Amino acid sequence: MTGAELPLAGLTVLEVSSFVAAPLCGMTLGQLGAQVIRVDPIGGASDVGRWPLAPGGTSIYWTGLNKGKRSVTIDLRSPAGQELVQRLIVEGDGIVVTNAAGLTWLGHGPLAARRPDVIHVQLLGRGDGSTGVDYTVNAGVGFPLVTGPATQAGPINHVLPAWDVCCGLYAALAVVTAVRRRDRCGAGARISLALEDVALAIAGNLGLLTEPQVTGTQRERLGNAIYGQYGQDFTSRDGVTFMVVALTGRHFRDLVAVTGTGDAVSALAGALRADFGAEGDRYRYREVLSGLFATWFADHTADEIAAALAGTTVLFERYRSFAQAAAGPQVTANPLFTRLRQPGVGEYYAPGLPAAFDGAHPASAPAPDLGGDTAEVLEQCLGLTPADIERLADTKTIDR
């Protein structure tokens, strides 16, 4: 699918952002075909040099979240620079996504006064407007206290910025929805989306906040087990660890059969008066069941385990490092990934849009050089002349 055939082709979105959620929103819209113009302060926002870095010092993080965008750098503190950004919004398609705090001139009110149908998406830390980042929000929701082994006494943070990611995707959905509404009835939109609200909504939807309210119980730490289901990690004779999951009765029967534990499991069911066809009993007695299965895993190599389980319905996967995943066929032979040459970083397999349209994943384009599109964007979008742009550069309103 070419750029012109993508669903958001012809749409322009202005992004004033940093870190994860807002840049991910913009990149997602760009992968769907929109032209996304990222506006940074001169010198870059606070994420421009964030780790990891390529050997030459280019941020792998920054280029990863800004693939396919255009980059403009403007003095956001000067009235002239603020006027340029406002014009790029209201004279374009009237869509802006930002997580910048305290920029009154970039708020919905001033923009709507110039263009009533503006679509303004503001990402926040918390719903009351106070600050918050993924790691502080996560600490206050409850997940770190149910993450890790049962013997762990204190909190364990996970390394995935889950709420940033969810927030960025919710924001992209909000933009598409607002554009649909504006096309239908001409109304703009003032949208706010808070990291904490996203985290609380997901925790509530998954029952983690409902459970203590209606049962008075608190979710327990389970290590690598799965709450309410049977799932556990096992290690092979040659030291490879697998995650094994049996969600259904058939999965469990196949696991019992392949491990040769049928008689032992039947005897255990009788002794405990348990029905292992029921997921509740499989979960309740998970530790003793895992003890039975562990012997078979410890007696076989990883290749033997993978071959045996592949002939069953059991869900399984060996644990891999990021390096192993990047070198394996799930990346190198996956149509989601294409080879991308990123200036300052090098050539690597880069993911496109996870959703496939008509059987194809929209591919990613390289991230821009910081500010590399400033003059061209101002000329194309605002009709500025080379002399106008020269004057703006001379007064340090823009950096080109």
ChimeraX attribute file (.defattr): number of C-alpha atoms within 10 A of each C-alpha:
attribute: neighborCount
match mode: 1-to-1
recipient: residues
	/A:1	13
	/A:2	10
	/A:3	17
	/A:4	11
	/A:5	12
	/A:6	16
	/A:7	14
	/A:8	18
	/A:9	17
	/A:10	13
	/A:11	18
	/A:12	21
	/A:13	24
	/A:14	25
	/A:15	27
	/A:16	23
	/A:17	26
	/A:18	22
	/A:19	18
	/A:20	22
	/A:21	28
	/A:22	29
	/A:23	28
	/A:24	25
	/A:25	28
	/A:26	34
	/A:27	29
	/A:28	26
	/A:29	27
	/A:30	30
	/A:31	27
	/A:32	23
	/A:33	22
	/A:34	23
	/A:35	22
	/A:36	27
	/A:37	24
	/A:38	28
	/A:39	26
	/A:40	22
	/A:41	21
	/A:42	19
	/A:43	13
	/A:44	17
	/A:45	16
	/A:46	12
	/A:47	14
	/A:48	18
	/A:49	16
	/A:50	14
	/A:51	13
	/A:52	12
	/A:53	16
	/A:54	13
	/A:55	11
	/A:56	9
	/A:57	13
	/A:58	19
	/A:59	19
	/A:60	20
	/A:61	18
	/A:62	22
	/A:63	23
	/A:64	18
	/A:65	21
	/A:66	26
	/A:67	27
	/A:68	24
	/A:69	29
	/A:70	25
	/A:71	22
	/A:72	28
	/A:73	24
	/A:74	26
	/A:75	22
	/A:76	21
	/A:77	12
	/A:78	12
	/A:79	12
	/A:80	17
	/A:81	19
	/A:82	18
	/A:83	14
	/A:84	18
	/A:85	23
	/A:86	20
	/A:87	17
	/A:88	23
	/A:89	25
	/A:90	20
	/A:91	13
	/A:92	16
	/A:93	17
	/A:94	25
	/A:95	24
	/A:96	29
	/A:97	26
	/A:98	27
	/A:99	23
	/A:100	17
	/A:101	16
	/A:102	9
	/A:103	12
	/A:104	10
	/A:105	15
	/A:106	22
	/A:107	18
	/A:108	20
	/A:109	15
	/A:110	13
	/A:111	21
	/A:112	18
	/A:113	11
	/A:114	15
	/A:115	16
	/A:116	17
	/A:117	20
	/A:118	27
	/A:119	28
	/A:120	27
	/A:121	25
	/A:122	23
	/A:123	25
	/A:124	25
	/A:125	22
	/A:126	17
	/A:127	16
	/A:128	9
	/A:129	14
	/A:130	10
	/A:131	15
	/A:132	16
	/A:133	18
	/A:134	20
	/A:135	17
	/A:136	14
	/A:137	23
	/A:138	21
	/A:139	14
	/A:140	13
	/A:141	16
	/A:142	17
	/A:143	20
	/A:144	17
	/A:145	18
	/A:146	19
	/A:147	19
	/A:148	20
	/A:149	14
	/A:150	12
	/A:151	9
	/A:152	13
	/A:153	10
	/A:154	11
	/A:155	14
	/A:156	15
	/A:157	17
	/A:158	13
	/A:159	7
	/A:160	10
	/A:161	15
	/A:162	17
	/A:163	24
	/A:164	28
	/A:165	20
	/A:166	18
	/A:167	26
	/A:168	24
	/A:169	20
	/A:170	16
	/A:171	28
	/A:172	23
	/A:173	15
	/A:174	20
	/A:175	24
	/A:176	14
	/A:177	13
	/A:178	22
	/A:179	23
	/A:180	13
	/A:181	14
	/A:182	16
	/A:183	11
	/A:184	9
	/A:185	8
	/A:186	13
	/A:187	15
	/A:188	20
	/A:189	22
	/A:190	15
	/A:191	16
	/A:192	17
	/A:193	21
	/A:194	26
	/A:195	28
	/A:196	26
	/A:197	18
	/A:198	22
	/A:199	23
	/A:200	20
	/A:201	13
	/A:202	15
	/A:203	16
	/A:204	13
	/A:205	11
	/A:206	11
	/A:207	13
	/A:208	17
	/A:209	18
	/A:210	14
	/A:211	14
	/A:212	12
	/A:213	11
	/A:214	8
	/A:215	8
	/A:216	8
	/A:217	10
	/A:218	12
	/A:219	15
	/A:220	12
	/A:221	20
	/A:222	15
	/A:223	16
	/A:224	16
	/A:225	21
	/A:226	16
	/A:227	15
	/A:228	14
	/A:229	19
	/A:230	25
	/A:231	22
	/A:232	22
	/A:233	19
	/A:234	21
	/A:235	22
	/A:236	21
	/A:237	16
	/A:238	13
	/A:239	12
	/A:240	17
	/A:241	17
	/A:242	20
	/A:243	16
	/A:244	20
	/A:245	21
	/A:246	22
	/A:247	17
	/A:248	16
	/A:249	14
	/A:250	14
	/A:251	18
	/A:252	23
	/A:253	18
	/A:254	18
	/A:255	23
	/A:256	20
	/A:257	13
	/A:258	18
	/A:259	17
	/A:260	14
	/A:261	18
	/A:262	16
	/A:263	11
	/A:264	13
	/A:265	17
	/A:266	15
	/A:267	12
	/A:268	18
	/A:269	16
	/A:270	11
	/A:271	9
	/A:272	11
	/A:273	10
	/A:274	16
	/A:275	14
	/A:276	20
	/A:277	14
	/A:278	13
	/A:279	17
	/A:280	16
	/A:281	18
	/A:282	25
	/A:283	18
	/A:284	16
	/A:285	16
	/A:286	19
	/A:287	13
	/A:288	13
	/A:289	20
	/A:290	16
	/A:291	11
	/A:292	19
	/A:293	19
	/A:294	17
	/A:295	16
	/A:296	19
	/A:297	22
	/A:298	17
	/A:299	14
	/A:300	17
	/A:301	17
	/A:302	20
	/A:303	12
	/A:304	14
	/A:305	23
	/A:306	15
	/A:307	11
	/A:308	15
	/A:309	19
	/A:310	12
	/A:311	10
	/A:312	15
	/A:313	16
	/A:314	22
	/A:315	16
	/A:316	18
	/A:317	14
	/A:318	16
	/A:319	14
	/A:320	13
	/A:321	8
	/A:322	9
	/A:323	8
	/A:324	12
	/A:325	13
	/A:326	14
	/A:327	13
	/A:328	13
	/A:329	10
	/A:330	13
	/A:331	17
	/A:332	17
	/A:333	12
	/A:334	12
	/A:335	17
	/A:336	21
	/A:337	21
	/A:338	20
	/A:339	14
	/A:340	18
	/A:341	15
	/A:342	20
	/A:343	13
	/A:344	16
	/A:345	17
	/A:346	12
	/A:347	11
	/A:348	14
	/A:349	17
	/A:350	20
	/A:351	21
	/A:352	22
	/A:353	19
	/A:354	15
	/A:355	13
	/A:356	13
	/A:357	14
	/A:358	7
	/A:359	9
	/A:360	15
	/A:361	20
	/A:362	25
	/A:363	23
	/A:364	24
	/A:365	20
	/A:366	17
	/A:367	20
	/A:368	19
	/A:369	15
	/A:370	24
	/A:371	22
	/A:372	15
	/A:373	19
	/A:374	21
	/A:375	22
	/A:376	17
	/A:377	17
	/A:378	20
	/A:379	15
	/A:380	10
	/A:381	13
	/A:382	14
	/A:383	11
	/A:384	15
	/A:385	13
	/A:386	13
	/A:387	9
	/A:388	14
	/A:389	19
	/A:390	15
	/A:391	13
	/A:392	19
	/A:393	15
	/A:394	11
	/A:395	11
	/A:396	16
	/A:397	23
	/A:398	24
	/A:399	21
	/A:400	19
